[in-house]
Amino acid sequence: MRARKDIVLALRCSATYGEAVDCTGCPYLLEASVEGESWLSCDVDQIALDAAEMLRQDGEEAGRLMSNGDRIRRMSDEELTERLENKNWVCDFDREWCEQRESCENCTAEWIRSPTKEGSEK
């Protein structure tokens, strides 16, 4: 995959129509010779593939940056009710977190601000 700036520039450039564009140095520039005539075009398929991969990676990164509070805010009323009915609801979410603490004091606030574990449900 190419650099983010190259992908963004190529997306914007390939979206122009009928405008003169300087493609010098573009990593997506295709040059071909057909019957002795030189043709220049964009490798739009590769631009799309690289953009899709960039978005996939961005989505993974965003998921890693989500806090437990964000995760709770995304819950349905039913899910939240089920969790809150349990007195030790932080433990219900994250047993490993609780086992690393000596007491429950300030545990909930600290846990809510902490990042979710990769692959956490919802």
Secondary structure, 3 states (H helix, E strand, C coil): CCCHHHHHHHHHHHCCCCCCCCCCCCCCEEEEEECCEEEEEECHHHHHHHHHHHHHHHHHHHHHHCEHHHHHHCCCHHHHHHHHCCCCHHHHHCHHHHHCCCCCCCHHHHHHHCECCCCCCC
